[in-house]
Amino acid sequence: MQLIPSTEKDYPAIIELANLAYRGAEGWNSERGYITGTRLTDDLLRQEFIRAPHAHLLVWRESPEASIIGTVWLEPKSENTWYLGLLTVLPNLQDQGIGRALLAASEQYAKAHGATRIRMTVVNVRHALLAWYLRRGYALTGEQEPFPSGDERFGKSLRDDLHFVILEKEI
């Protein structure tokens, strides 16, 4: 799997995929039932690049002219630790090993750029997704971050007990 840096012309497809994968589709890893609303907008994506200009938003396609199948956000947080987010796969292609391959390729990409550790956040009630990452060698750190419940730019929480748990893995 070859991950390539996204370009601005990819943004509409990335946004559509993120919203479909996180909030639009039924499935074992959807946020439906916990969070409603838009997951990503053009404005939010551009704000993220302003906040983190050294981040890498990578896409995977079967060929250069094909549609985007998956995405990942990799952001250096320190010399050795990178944050992984926005790992998405088209919902109709899930359960085919693409997510596992995308995660492995993401880890290899970060490692090739100096990372020795990956950290990520997952909403605490996404038990199936947490179990999926644990099976791939990630561990809960015991750390938590609040869910931005009052900031509807990230969607509207349907529960009052949401927060992020932090996972990490040595790579």
DSSP file (Angstrom, degrees, kcal/mol; ACC not computed):
  #  RESIDUE AA STRUCTURE BP1 BP2  ACC     N-H-->O    O-->H-N    N-H-->O    O-->H-N    TCO  KAPPA ALPHA  PHI   PSI    X-CA   Y-CA   Z-CA
    1    1 A M              0   0    0      0, 0.0     2,-0.7     0, 0.0    61,-0.1   0.000 360.0 360.0 360.0 126.3    0.0    0.0    0.0
    2    2 A Q        -     0   0    0     59,-0.3    59,-0.5     2,-0.0     2,-0.4  -0.900 360.0-158.5-105.6 114.4    1.4    3.3   -1.1
    3    3 A L        -     0   0    0     -2,-0.7    57,-0.2    57,-0.1    68,-0.0  -0.764  12.8-169.3 -88.7 135.6    0.3    6.3    0.9
    4    4 A I  E     -A   59   0A   0     55,-2.5    55,-2.8    -2,-0.4     2,-0.0  -0.947  29.1 -98.5-125.9 147.9    0.7    9.6   -0.9
    5    5 A P  E     -A   58   0A   0      0, 0.0    53,-0.2     0, 0.0     2,-0.1  -0.358  42.2-121.3 -61.3 138.6    0.4   13.2    0.5
    6    6 A S        -     0   0    0     51,-3.0     2,-0.3    -2,-0.0    51,-0.2  -0.356  22.4-150.9 -74.6 161.2   -3.0   14.8   -0.2
    7    7 A T    >>  -     0   0    0     -2,-0.1     3,-2.0     1,-0.0     4,-0.6  -0.816  34.2 -97.4-123.6 168.5   -3.4   18.0   -2.2
    8    8 A E  G >4 S+     0   0    0      1,-0.3     3,-1.1    -2,-0.3    -2,-0.0   0.827 122.7  62.1 -57.4 -31.8   -6.0   20.7   -1.9
    9    9 A K  G 34 S+     0   0    0      1,-0.3     4,-0.3     2,-0.1    -1,-0.3   0.721 100.1  56.1 -69.1 -17.0   -7.9   19.1   -4.8
   10   10 A D  G <> S+     0   0    0     -3,-2.0     4,-2.4     1,-0.2     3,-0.4   0.654  82.7  90.1 -82.5 -16.5   -8.3   16.0   -2.6
   11   11 A Y  H <X S+     0   0    0     -3,-1.1     4,-2.8    -4,-0.6     5,-0.3   0.870  82.5  51.3 -55.0 -46.4  -10.0   17.9    0.2
   12   12 A P  H  > S+     0   0    0      0, 0.0     4,-2.3     0, 0.0    -1,-0.2   0.917 114.2  44.5 -58.9 -40.9  -13.6   17.5   -1.0
   13   13 A A  H  > S+     0   0    0     -3,-0.4     4,-2.4    -4,-0.3    -2,-0.2   0.880 113.6  50.4 -69.8 -37.3  -13.2   13.7   -1.3
   14   14 A I  H  X S+     0   0    0     -4,-2.4     4,-2.7     2,-0.2     5,-0.2   0.924 112.1  47.5 -64.7 -44.3  -11.4   13.5    2.0
   15   15 A I  H  X S+     0   0    0     -4,-2.8     4,-2.4    -5,-0.2     5,-0.2   0.919 112.6  48.7 -63.6 -44.7  -14.1   15.4    3.7
   16   16 A E  H  X S+     0   0    0     -4,-2.3     4,-2.2    -5,-0.3    -1,-0.2   0.920 113.2  47.4 -61.6 -44.5  -16.8   13.3    2.1
   17   17 A L  H  X S+     0   0    0     -4,-2.4     4,-3.1     2,-0.2     5,-0.3   0.922 111.5  50.2 -63.7 -45.1  -15.1   10.1    3.1
   18   18 A A  H  X S+     0   0    0     -4,-2.7     4,-2.5     1,-0.2     5,-0.4   0.921 112.8  46.4 -61.2 -44.4  -14.5   11.3    6.7
   19   19 A N  H  X>S+     0   0    0     -4,-2.4     4,-1.7    -5,-0.2     5,-1.5   0.883 115.9  45.6 -67.1 -37.8  -18.2   12.3    7.2
   20   20 A L  I  <>S+     0   0    0     -4,-2.2     5,-1.7    -5,-0.2     4,-0.4   0.940 116.8  43.8 -68.2 -47.7  -19.4    9.0    5.6
   21   21 A A  I  <5S+     0   0    0     -4,-3.1    -2,-0.2    -5,-0.2    -3,-0.2   0.882 123.2  34.5 -68.8 -39.3  -17.0    6.8    7.6
   22   22 A Y  I  <5S+     0   0    0     -4,-2.5     9,-3.4    -5,-0.3    10,-0.4   0.890 140.3   1.1 -84.1 -40.7  -17.5    8.5   11.0
   23   23 A R  I  <5S+     0   0    0     -4,-1.7    -3,-0.2    -5,-0.4    -2,-0.1   0.609 120.8  59.3-126.7 -17.4  -21.1    9.6   11.0
   24   24 A G  I   <S+     0   0    0     -5,-1.5     2,-0.3    -4,-0.4    -4,-0.2   0.719  92.2  62.4 -95.8 -20.5  -22.9    8.6    7.8
   25   25 A A  S   <S-     0   0    0     -5,-1.7     7,-0.3    -6,-0.2     2,-0.2  -0.798  73.6-125.5-111.5 147.6  -22.6    4.8    7.6
   26   26 A E        +     0   0    0     -2,-0.3     2,-0.3     5,-0.1     3,-0.1  -0.581  57.4 112.5 -76.1 150.4  -23.9    2.1    9.9
   27   27 A G  S >  S-     0   0    0     -2,-0.2     3,-1.2     1,-0.1     5,-0.1  -0.878  77.9 -77.2 159.5 170.8  -21.1   -0.2   11.0
   28   28 A W  T 3  S+     0   0    0     -2,-0.3   101,-0.3     1,-0.2   100,-0.2   0.705 125.1  38.7 -66.8 -20.8  -19.0   -1.6   13.8
   29   29 A N  T 3  S+     0   0    0     99,-0.1    -1,-0.2    -3,-0.1     2,-0.1   0.228  87.2 119.1-117.4  15.4  -16.8    1.5   13.8
   30   30 A S    <   -     0   0    0     -3,-1.2    -7,-0.2     1,-0.1    -8,-0.2  -0.442  59.9-140.7 -79.5 153.7  -19.2    4.4   13.2
   31   31 A E    >>  +     0   0    0     -9,-3.4     3,-2.4   -10,-0.1     4,-2.3   0.405  61.1 128.8 -89.8   0.5  -19.9    7.2   15.7
   32   32 A R  T 34  +     0   0    0    -10,-0.4     4,-0.1    -7,-0.3    -5,-0.1  -0.304  69.5  30.5 -57.6 138.8  -23.6    7.1   14.9
   33   33 A G  T 34 S+     0   0    0      2,-0.3    -1,-0.3   -10,-0.1     3,-0.1   0.163 124.3  49.8  95.0 -17.4  -25.5    6.8   18.1
   34   34 A Y  T <4 S+     0   0    0     -3,-2.4   124,-3.7     1,-0.4   125,-0.6   0.686 117.9  19.0-115.4 -40.2  -22.9    8.7   20.1
   35   35 A I  E  <  -G  157   0B   0     -4,-2.3    -1,-0.4   122,-0.3     2,-0.3  -0.994  64.0-167.3-138.7 138.9  -22.2   11.8   18.0
   36   36 A T  E     +G  156   0B   0    120,-2.6   120,-3.4    -2,-0.4     2,-0.2  -0.840  45.2  42.8-123.1 163.4  -24.3   13.5   15.3
   37   37 A G  S    S-     0   0    0     -2,-0.3     2,-0.2   118,-0.2   116,-0.1  -0.478  95.9 -20.0 100.1-171.9  -23.5   16.2   12.7
   38   38 A T        -     0   0    0    114,-0.2     3,-0.1    -2,-0.2    -2,-0.1  -0.515  42.0-166.7 -77.8 135.2  -20.5   16.8   10.5
   39   39 A R  S    S+     0   0    0      1,-0.3     2,-0.3    -2,-0.2    -1,-0.1   0.823  74.6  12.6 -86.5 -37.0  -17.2   15.3   11.4
   40   40 A L        -     0   0    0    -25,-0.2    -1,-0.3   -24,-0.0     2,-0.3  -1.000  60.4-178.8-147.5 140.0  -15.1   17.3    9.0
   41   41 A T     >  -     0   0    0     -2,-0.3     4,-2.4    -3,-0.1     5,-0.2  -0.845  43.4-106.5-128.1 167.9  -15.5   20.5    6.9
   42   42 A D  H  > S+     0   0    0     -2,-0.3     4,-2.4     1,-0.2     5,-0.2   0.916 121.6  51.0 -60.1 -42.9  -13.2   22.3    4.6
   43   43 A D  H  > S+     0   0    0      1,-0.2     4,-2.4     2,-0.2    -1,-0.2   0.927 110.6  47.8 -62.5 -45.7  -12.8   25.1    7.2
   44   44 A L  H  > S+     0   0    0      2,-0.2     4,-2.1     1,-0.2    -1,-0.2   0.910 111.8  50.6 -62.2 -41.7  -11.9   22.6    9.9
   45   45 A L  H  X S+     0   0    0     -4,-2.4     4,-1.7     1,-0.2    -2,-0.2   0.928 111.7  46.7 -63.0 -45.1   -9.4   20.8    7.7
   46   46 A R  H  X S+     0   0    0     -4,-2.4     4,-1.7     1,-0.2    -1,-0.2   0.881 110.0  54.1 -65.6 -37.4   -7.7   24.0    6.8
   47   47 A Q  H  X S+     0   0    0     -4,-2.4     4,-2.7     1,-0.2    -1,-0.2   0.887 104.9  55.2 -61.8 -38.6   -7.6   25.1   10.4
   48   48 A E  H  X S+     0   0    0     -4,-2.1     4,-2.6     1,-0.2    -1,-0.2   0.898 107.0  49.3 -62.6 -40.3   -5.9   21.8   11.3
   49   49 A F  H  < S+     0   0    0     -4,-1.7    -1,-0.2     2,-0.2    -2,-0.2   0.839 111.0  49.9 -69.2 -31.8   -3.1   22.6    8.8
   50   50 A I  H  < S+     0   0    0     -4,-1.7    -2,-0.2     1,-0.2    -1,-0.2   0.922 115.0  44.2 -67.5 -43.7   -2.7   26.1   10.2
   51   51 A R  H  < S+     0   0    0     -4,-2.7    -2,-0.2     1,-0.3    -1,-0.2   0.862 130.3  24.9 -66.7 -36.8   -2.5   24.6   13.7
   52   52 A A    ><  +     0   0    0     -4,-2.6     3,-2.0    -5,-0.2    -1,-0.3  -0.652  66.8 169.5-131.3  74.6   -0.1   21.8   12.6
   53   53 A P  T 3  S+     0   0    0      0, 0.0    -1,-0.1     0, 0.0    -4,-0.1   0.676  78.8  56.0 -65.9 -15.8    1.8   22.8    9.5
   54   54 A H  T 3  S+     0   0    0     22,-0.1    -5,-0.1     2,-0.1    -2,-0.0   0.383  83.7 115.5 -95.4   4.5    4.1   19.8    9.7
   55   55 A A    <   -     0   0    0     -3,-2.0     2,-0.5    -6,-0.2    20,-0.2  -0.293  58.9-138.1 -71.7 159.1    1.3   17.3    9.7
   56   56 A H  E     - B   0  74A   0     18,-3.3    18,-2.9   -51,-0.0     2,-0.7  -0.980  10.6-166.4-121.2 118.0    0.8   14.8    6.9
   57   57 A L  E     - B   0  73A   0     -2,-0.5   -51,-3.0    16,-0.2     2,-0.3  -0.919  23.0-171.4-103.1 108.3   -2.6   14.1    5.5
   58   58 A L  E     -AB   5  72A   0     14,-2.9    14,-1.9    -2,-0.7     2,-0.3  -0.726  10.0-162.2-107.2 149.3   -2.1   11.0    3.4
   59   59 A V  E     -AB   4  71A   0    -55,-2.8   -55,-2.5    -2,-0.3     2,-0.4  -0.892   8.1-145.9-126.1 158.0   -4.4    9.2    1.0
   60   60 A W  E     + B   0  70A   0     10,-2.3     9,-3.2    -2,-0.3    10,-1.4  -0.994  21.7 166.4-126.9 130.8   -4.6    5.8   -0.5
   61   61 A R        -     0   0    0    -59,-0.5   -59,-0.3    -2,-0.4     7,-0.1  -0.917  42.8-125.5-131.6 157.6   -5.9    5.0   -4.0
   62   62 A E  S    S+     0   0    0      5,-0.5     6,-0.1    -2,-0.3    -1,-0.1   0.764  98.9   2.9 -75.3 -24.4   -5.5    1.9   -6.1
   63   63 A S  S >  S-     0   0    0      4,-0.2     3,-1.4     1,-0.0    -1,-0.2  -0.967  85.6 -98.8-153.1 162.3   -4.1    4.0   -8.9
   64   64 A P  T 3  S+     0   0    0      0, 0.0    -1,-0.0     0, 0.0    -2,-0.0   0.806 123.4  40.9 -56.8 -31.0   -3.2    7.7   -9.2
   65   65 A E  T 3  S+     0   0    0      2,-0.0     2,-0.0    -4,-0.0    -3,-0.0   0.496  97.4 100.4 -95.8  -3.4   -6.4    8.5  -11.1
   66   66 A A  S <  S-     0   0    0     -3,-1.4     3,-0.1     1,-0.1     2,-0.0  -0.286  82.0 -88.6 -79.0 165.7   -8.7    6.4   -8.9
   67   67 A S        -     0   0    0      1,-0.1    -5,-0.5    -6,-0.0     2,-0.3  -0.293  51.2 -90.8 -68.3 156.5  -10.9    7.6   -6.1
   68   68 A I        +     0   0    0      1,-0.2    -7,-0.2    -7,-0.1    -1,-0.1  -0.547  40.0 179.6 -71.1 130.4   -9.6    7.8   -2.5
   69   69 A I        +     0   0    0     -9,-3.2    21,-2.2     1,-0.3     2,-0.3   0.728  64.5   4.1-100.7 -32.7  -10.2    4.6   -0.6
   70   70 A G  E     -BC  60  89A   0    -10,-1.4   -10,-2.3    19,-0.2    -1,-0.3  -0.980  57.7-160.9-153.3 161.6   -8.6    5.6    2.7
   71   71 A T  E     -BC  59  88A   0     17,-1.7    17,-1.9    -2,-0.3     2,-0.3  -0.940   3.5-174.1-140.0 161.0   -7.0    8.4    4.6
   72   72 A V  E     -B   58   0A   0    -14,-1.9   -14,-2.9    -2,-0.3     2,-0.5  -0.949  15.9-145.4-155.8 142.8   -4.8    9.0    7.6
   73   73 A W  E     -BC  57  85A   0     12,-3.6    12,-2.5    -2,-0.3     2,-0.5  -0.946  18.6-175.1-106.7 123.3   -3.5   12.1    9.5
   74   74 A L  E     -BC  56  84A   0    -18,-2.9   -18,-3.3    -2,-0.5    10,-0.2  -0.986   3.7-179.8-122.2 125.8    0.0   11.8   10.9
   75   75 A E  E     - C   0  83A   0      8,-2.6     8,-3.2    -2,-0.5     2,-0.3  -0.968  27.1-129.9-132.3 118.6    1.3   14.7   13.0
   76   76 A P  E     + C   0  82A   0      0, 0.0     6,-0.3     0, 0.0   -22,-0.1  -0.495  27.8 173.4 -63.6 127.1    4.7   14.9   14.7
   77   77 A K        -     0   0    0      4,-3.0     2,-0.3     1,-0.3     5,-0.2   0.663  68.1  -9.2-106.8 -26.5    4.2   15.8   18.3
   78   78 A S  S    S-     0   0    0      3,-1.8    -1,-0.3     1,-0.0     0, 0.0  -0.863  92.9 -73.4-153.0-174.6    7.8   15.5   19.4
   79   79 A E  S    S+     0   0    0     -2,-0.3     3,-0.0     1,-0.2    -1,-0.0   0.875 130.1  14.7 -56.6 -38.4   11.1   14.2   18.0
   80   80 A N  S    S+     0   0    0     35,-0.1    36,-3.2    36,-0.1    37,-1.8   0.589 112.4  78.5-114.9 -14.1   10.0   10.6   18.4
   81   81 A T  E     - d   0 117A   0     34,-0.2    -4,-3.0    35,-0.2    -3,-1.8  -0.866  52.5-175.3-110.3 129.0    6.2   10.6   19.0
   82   82 A W  E     -Cd  76 118A   0     35,-2.5    37,-2.7    -2,-0.5     2,-0.4  -0.906  20.8-130.4-119.3 148.4    3.6   11.1   16.3
   83   83 A Y  E     -Cd  75 119A   0     -8,-3.2    -8,-2.6    -2,-0.3     2,-0.5  -0.816  18.0-156.6 -95.6 136.3   -0.2   11.5   16.5
   84   84 A L  E     +C   74   0A   0     35,-2.7    37,-0.4    -2,-0.4     2,-0.3  -0.959  27.5 144.4-114.2 129.4   -2.3    9.3   14.2
   85   85 A G  E     +C   73   0A   0    -12,-2.5   -12,-3.6    -2,-0.5     3,-0.2  -0.911  43.2  44.7-150.0 177.0   -5.9   10.4   13.4
   86   86 A L  E     +     0   0A   0     -2,-0.3     2,-0.9   -14,-0.2   -15,-0.1   0.805  60.8 170.7  51.6  36.3   -8.5   10.4   10.7
   87   87 A L  E     +     0   0A   0    -15,-0.2     2,-0.3   -14,-0.1   -15,-0.2  -0.684  15.6 166.3 -75.9 107.8   -7.8    6.8    9.8
   88   88 A T  E     -C   71   0A   0    -17,-1.9   -17,-1.7    -2,-0.9     2,-0.3  -0.939  25.7-174.8-130.7 149.6  -10.7    6.1    7.4
   89   89 A V  E     -C   70   0A   0     -2,-0.3   -19,-0.2   -19,-0.2     5,-0.1  -0.991  46.3 -91.0-136.2 141.6  -11.7    3.5    4.9
   90   90 A L    >   -     0   0    0    -21,-2.2     3,-2.2    -2,-0.3     4,-0.4  -0.298  39.1-129.6 -49.6 127.5  -14.7    3.6    2.5
   91   91 A P  G >  S+     0   0    0      0, 0.0     3,-1.2     0, 0.0    -1,-0.2   0.843 105.5  56.7 -55.7 -36.5  -17.4    1.8    4.5
   92   92 A N  G 3  S+     0   0    0      1,-0.2    -2,-0.1     3,-0.0     0, 0.0   0.593 109.1  48.4 -73.1  -7.0  -18.3   -0.5    1.7
   93   93 A L  G X  S+     0   0    0     -3,-2.2     3,-0.5   -24,-0.1     5,-0.4   0.340  86.8 114.2-109.7   4.0  -14.7   -1.7    1.6
   94   94 A Q  T <   +     0   0    0     -3,-1.2    -4,-0.0    -4,-0.4     0, 0.0  -0.270  63.0  41.1 -71.7 164.6  -14.3   -2.3    5.3
   95   95 A D  T 3  S+     0   0    0      1,-0.0    -1,-0.2    -2,-0.0    -3,-0.0   0.756  90.0  96.9  66.3  27.5  -13.8   -5.8    6.6
   96   96 A Q  S <  S-     0   0    0     -3,-0.5    -2,-0.1     0, 0.0    -1,-0.0   0.219 105.0 -99.1-123.4  10.7  -11.5   -6.6    3.8
   97   97 A G  S  > S+     0   0    0      3,-0.0     4,-2.1     4,-0.0     5,-0.2   0.458  91.4 118.7  87.2   0.8   -8.2   -5.9    5.6
   98   98 A I  H  > S+     0   0    0     -5,-0.4     4,-3.0     2,-0.2     5,-0.2   0.912  73.5  51.8 -68.2 -41.8   -7.8   -2.5    4.1
   99   99 A G  H  > S+     0   0    0      2,-0.2     4,-2.6     1,-0.2    -1,-0.2   0.912 110.3  48.8 -60.7 -42.9   -7.9   -0.8    7.6
  100  100 A R  H  > S+     0   0    0      2,-0.2     4,-2.5     1,-0.2    -1,-0.2   0.924 114.1  46.0 -61.7 -44.3   -5.1   -3.1    8.9
  101  101 A A  H  X S+     0   0    0     -4,-2.1     4,-2.6     2,-0.2    -2,-0.2   0.894 112.6  50.5 -66.4 -39.4   -3.0   -2.4    5.8
  102  102 A L  H  X S+     0   0    0     -4,-3.0     4,-2.2     2,-0.2    -2,-0.2   0.907 111.3  48.4 -64.9 -42.2   -3.6    1.3    6.1
  103  103 A L  H  X S+     0   0    0     -4,-2.6     4,-2.4     2,-0.2    -2,-0.2   0.930 112.9  47.7 -63.5 -45.7   -2.6    1.3    9.8
  104  104 A A  H  X S+     0   0    0     -4,-2.5     4,-2.3     1,-0.2    -2,-0.2   0.914 112.4  48.8 -62.5 -42.9    0.5   -0.7    9.1
  105  105 A A  H  X S+     0   0    0     -4,-2.6     4,-2.4     2,-0.2    -1,-0.2   0.874 110.2  52.7 -64.8 -36.3    1.5    1.6    6.2
  106  106 A S  H  X S+     0   0    0     -4,-2.2     4,-2.5     2,-0.2    -2,-0.2   0.915 109.3  48.3 -63.6 -44.0    0.9    4.6    8.4
  107  107 A E  H  X S+     0   0    0     -4,-2.4     4,-2.5     2,-0.2    -2,-0.2   0.901 112.1  49.2 -63.7 -41.0    3.1    3.2   11.1
  108  108 A Q  H  X S+     0   0    0     -4,-2.3     4,-2.5     2,-0.2    -2,-0.2   0.905 110.5  51.0 -64.5 -41.2    5.8    2.5    8.5
  109  109 A Y  H  X S+     0   0    0     -4,-2.4     4,-0.9     2,-0.2    -2,-0.2   0.944 112.4  45.4 -60.9 -49.2    5.5    6.1    7.1
  110  110 A A  H ><>S+     0   0    0     -4,-2.5     5,-2.7     1,-0.2     3,-0.6   0.907 113.1  50.7 -62.1 -42.0    5.9    7.6   10.6
  111  111 A K  H ><5S+     0   0    0     -4,-2.5     3,-1.8     1,-0.2    -1,-0.2   0.897 106.1  54.8 -63.4 -40.5    8.8    5.3   11.4
  112  112 A A  H 3<5S+     0   0    0     -4,-2.5    -1,-0.2     1,-0.3    -2,-0.2   0.725 108.1  51.6 -65.0 -20.7   10.6    6.3    8.1
  113  113 A H  T <<5S-     0   0    0     -4,-0.9    -1,-0.3    -3,-0.6    -2,-0.2   0.156 133.4 -86.0-103.2  16.8   10.2    9.9    9.2
  114  114 A G  T < 5S+     0   0    0     -3,-1.8    -3,-0.2     1,-0.3     2,-0.1   0.380  79.6 139.9 103.6  -3.5   11.8    9.4   12.6
  115  115 A A      < +     0   0    0     -5,-2.7    -1,-0.3    -6,-0.2   -34,-0.2  -0.465  22.2 173.1 -74.6 144.6    8.9    8.3   14.8
  116  116 A T  S    S+     0   0    0    -36,-3.2    55,-2.6     1,-0.3     2,-0.3   0.369  71.4  39.4-121.1  -5.8    9.3    5.5   17.4
  117  117 A R  E     -dE  81 170A   0    -37,-1.8   -35,-2.5    53,-0.3     2,-0.4  -0.999  62.9-155.9-147.1 141.4    5.9    5.9   19.0
  118  118 A I  E     -dE  82 169A   0     51,-2.6    51,-2.1    -2,-0.3     2,-0.3  -0.961  12.1-172.1-116.3 135.8    2.4    6.5   17.8
  119  119 A R  E     +dE  83 168A   0    -37,-2.7   -35,-2.7    -2,-0.4     2,-0.3  -0.925   8.7 169.4-122.2 152.4   -0.3    8.0   19.9
  120  120 A M  E     - E   0 167A   0     47,-2.2    47,-2.4    -2,-0.3     2,-0.4  -0.973  25.9-129.7-153.0 164.0   -4.0    8.4   19.1
  121  121 A T  E     - E   0 166A   0    -37,-0.4     2,-0.4    -2,-0.3    45,-0.2  -0.950  20.5-176.9-118.9 143.5   -7.3    9.3   20.7
  122  122 A V  E     - E   0 165A   0     43,-2.1    43,-2.8    -2,-0.4     2,-0.1  -0.997  37.8-101.8-136.7 139.3  -10.5    7.3   20.5
  123  123 A V  E >   - E   0 164A   0     -2,-0.4     3,-2.1    41,-0.2    41,-0.2  -0.423  36.5-124.8 -61.3 132.1  -14.0    8.1   21.9
  124  124 A N  T 3  S+     0   0    0     39,-3.1    -1,-0.1     1,-0.3    40,-0.1   0.719 104.3  54.2 -56.6 -29.0  -14.3    6.1   25.0
  125  125 A V  T 3  S+     0   0    0     38,-0.2     2,-1.7     1,-0.2    -1,-0.3   0.400  78.1  97.0 -90.8   4.6  -17.6    4.4   24.1
  126  126 A R    <>  +     0   0    0     -3,-2.1     4,-2.6     1,-0.2     5,-0.2  -0.495  48.0 163.3 -89.6  67.7  -16.3    3.0   20.7
  127  127 A H  H  >  +     0   0    0     -2,-1.7     4,-2.5     1,-0.2    -1,-0.2   0.847  67.5  51.3 -60.1 -41.7  -15.6   -0.4   22.3
  128  128 A A  H  > S+     0   0    0     -3,-0.2     4,-1.9  -100,-0.2    -1,-0.2   0.906 112.9  46.6 -64.7 -40.2  -15.3   -2.3   19.0
  129  129 A L  H  > S+     0   0    0   -101,-0.3     4,-2.3     2,-0.2    -2,-0.2   0.916 111.3  51.2 -68.1 -42.8  -12.8    0.2   17.6
  130  130 A L  H  X S+     0   0    0     -4,-2.6     4,-2.4     1,-0.2    -2,-0.2   0.928 110.6  49.3 -58.3 -44.7  -10.8    0.3   20.8
  131  131 A A  H  X S+     0   0    0     -4,-2.5     4,-2.2     1,-0.2    -1,-0.2   0.878 107.6  55.4 -62.8 -37.3  -10.6   -3.5   20.7
  132  132 A W  H  X S+     0   0    0     -4,-1.9     4,-0.6     1,-0.2    -1,-0.2   0.929 110.6  44.1 -61.3 -46.4   -9.5   -3.4   17.1
  133  133 A Y  H ><>S+     0   0    0     -4,-2.3     5,-2.1     1,-0.2     3,-0.8   0.883 110.3  55.1 -67.4 -37.8   -6.5   -1.1   18.0
  134  134 A L  H ><5S+     0   0    0     -4,-2.4     3,-1.6     1,-0.3    -1,-0.2   0.897 104.3  54.6 -62.0 -38.8   -5.6   -3.2   21.0
  135  135 A R  H 3<5S+     0   0    0     -4,-2.2    -1,-0.3     1,-0.3    -2,-0.2   0.713 104.5  56.8 -65.9 -19.0   -5.4   -6.3   18.8
  136  136 A R  T <<5S-     0   0    0     -3,-0.8    -1,-0.3    -4,-0.6    -2,-0.2   0.160 129.9 -91.2 -99.8  17.6   -2.9   -4.3   16.6
  137  137 A G  T < 5S+     0   0    0     -3,-1.6    33,-0.3     1,-0.3    -3,-0.2   0.443  81.6 134.5  94.6   0.8   -0.6   -3.7   19.5
  138  138 A Y      < -     0   0    0     -5,-2.1     2,-0.4    31,-0.1    -1,-0.3  -0.534  37.7-155.9 -79.6 152.0   -1.8   -0.4   20.8
  139  139 A A  E     -F  168   0A   0     29,-2.4    29,-2.0    -2,-0.2     2,-0.3  -0.969  20.8-111.2-129.9 144.7   -2.2    0.0   24.6
  140  140 A L  E     -F  167   0A   0     -2,-0.4    27,-0.2    27,-0.2    25,-0.0  -0.556  21.6-159.2 -69.1 135.2   -4.4    2.3   26.7
  141  141 A T  E     -     0   0A   0     25,-2.6    -1,-0.1    -2,-0.3    26,-0.1   0.637  35.2-118.3 -90.3 -15.6   -2.2    4.8   28.5
  142  142 A G  E    S+     0   0A   0     24,-0.5     2,-0.2     1,-0.4    25,-0.1   0.303  77.0 123.2  89.5  -8.1   -4.7    5.6   31.2
  143  143 A E  E     -     0   0A   0     23,-0.3    23,-1.7     2,-0.0    -1,-0.4  -0.550  41.6-168.2 -85.2 152.2   -4.8    9.2   30.0
  144  144 A Q  E     -F  165   0A   0     21,-0.2    21,-0.2    -2,-0.2   -23,-0.0  -0.955  11.7-159.9-136.6 156.2   -8.0   10.9   28.9
  145  145 A E  E     -F  164   0A   0     19,-2.0    19,-3.2    -2,-0.3     2,-0.1  -0.981  32.4-104.7-130.9 146.7   -9.0   14.1   27.1
  146  146 A P  E     -F  163   0A   0      0, 0.0    17,-0.2     0, 0.0    19,-0.0  -0.378  30.0-118.8 -69.8 148.8  -12.4   15.8   27.3
  147  147 A F        -     0   0    0     15,-0.8     2,-2.9     1,-0.1     3,-0.2  -0.720  28.8-117.1 -81.2 136.4  -14.7   15.6   24.3
  148  148 A P    >   +     0   0    0      0, 0.0     3,-1.8     0, 0.0     6,-0.3  -0.324  51.1 161.9 -75.4  65.1  -15.4   19.1   22.9
  149  149 A S  T 3  S+     0   0    0     -2,-2.9     8,-0.4     1,-0.3     6,-0.0   0.802  70.0  49.4 -58.4 -34.0  -19.1   18.8   23.8
  150  150 A G  T 3  S+     0   0    0     -3,-0.2     2,-0.8     1,-0.1    -1,-0.3   0.538  95.8  78.8 -83.7  -5.0  -19.8   22.5   23.6
  151  151 A D    X   -     0   0    0     -3,-1.8     3,-1.8     1,-0.1    -1,-0.1  -0.811  56.9-175.7-108.5  93.3  -18.0   22.9   20.2
  152  152 A E  G >   +     0   0    0     -2,-0.8     3,-1.4     1,-0.3  -114,-0.2   0.467  69.1  88.9 -73.1   0.6  -20.5   21.7   17.5
  153  153 A R  G 3  S+     0   0    0      1,-0.2    -1,-0.3     2,-0.1     3,-0.1   0.792  95.3  43.6 -61.2 -24.6  -17.8   22.2   14.8
  154  154 A F  G <  S-     0   0    0     -3,-1.8    -1,-0.2     1,-0.4    -2,-0.2   0.230 130.2 -87.4-104.1  11.7  -16.9   18.6   15.7
  155  155 A G    <   -     0   0    0     -3,-1.4     2,-0.5  -120,-0.1    -1,-0.4  -0.326  48.8 -73.5 103.3 170.1  -20.5   17.3   15.9
  156  156 A K  E     -G   36   0B   0   -120,-3.4  -120,-2.6    -2,-0.1     2,-0.2  -0.916  41.3-127.0-110.3 125.1  -23.0   17.2   18.7
  157  157 A S  E     -G   35   0B   0     -2,-0.5  -122,-0.3    -8,-0.4    -2,-0.1  -0.484  13.5-164.8 -67.7 133.3  -22.6   14.7   21.5
  158  158 A L  S    S+     0   0    0   -124,-3.7     2,-0.3    -2,-0.2  -123,-0.2   0.385  76.3  48.5 -96.7   0.4  -25.7   12.5   22.0
  159  159 A R  S    S-     0   0    0   -125,-0.6     3,-0.4     1,-0.0  -125,-0.0  -0.957  70.5-141.9-137.0 154.5  -24.3   11.4   25.4
  160  160 A D  S    S+     0   0    0     -2,-0.3   -11,-0.1     1,-0.2    -1,-0.0   0.380  93.6  66.8 -98.1   5.1  -22.9   13.3   28.4
  161  161 A D        +     0   0    0      2,-0.0     2,-0.2   -36,-0.0    -1,-0.2   0.180  70.0 127.6-109.4  17.1  -20.3   10.7   29.2
  162  162 A L        +     0   0    0     -3,-0.4   -15,-0.8  -128,-0.1     2,-0.3  -0.534  21.6 143.0 -80.5 139.4  -18.0   11.0   26.2
  163  163 A H  E     - F   0 146A   0     -2,-0.2   -39,-3.1   -17,-0.2     2,-0.4  -0.941  46.9-100.1-156.0 171.6  -14.3   11.6   26.4
  164  164 A F  E     -EF 123 145A   0    -19,-3.2   -19,-2.0    -2,-0.3     2,-0.4  -0.815  24.5-154.2 -99.3 138.9  -11.2   10.5   24.5
  165  165 A V  E     -EF 122 144A   0    -43,-2.8   -43,-2.1    -2,-0.4     2,-0.5  -0.851  18.9-129.5-103.6 150.3   -9.0    7.7   25.7
  166  166 A I  E     -E  121   0A   0    -23,-1.7   -25,-2.6    -2,-0.4   -24,-0.5  -0.862  24.0-175.9-107.0 131.6   -5.4    7.8   24.6
  167  167 A L  E     -EF 120 140A   0    -47,-2.4   -47,-2.2    -2,-0.5     2,-0.3  -0.862   3.3-177.6-117.6 155.7   -3.7    4.8   23.1
  168  168 A E  E     -EF 119 139A   0    -29,-2.0   -29,-2.4    -2,-0.3     2,-0.3  -0.987   9.6-167.8-150.8 163.1   -0.1    4.4   22.1
  169  169 A K  E     -E  118   0A   0    -51,-2.1   -51,-2.6    -2,-0.3     2,-0.4  -0.988  24.2-125.8-150.6 137.4    2.3    1.9   20.5
  170  170 A E  E      E  117   0A   0     -2,-0.3   -53,-0.3   -33,-0.3   -54,-0.0  -0.706 360.0 360.0 -78.7 134.4    6.0    1.6   20.1
  171  171 A I              0   0    0    -55,-2.6   -54,-0.2    -2,-0.4    -1,-0.1   0.383 360.0 360.0-119.7 360.0    6.9    1.2   16.4
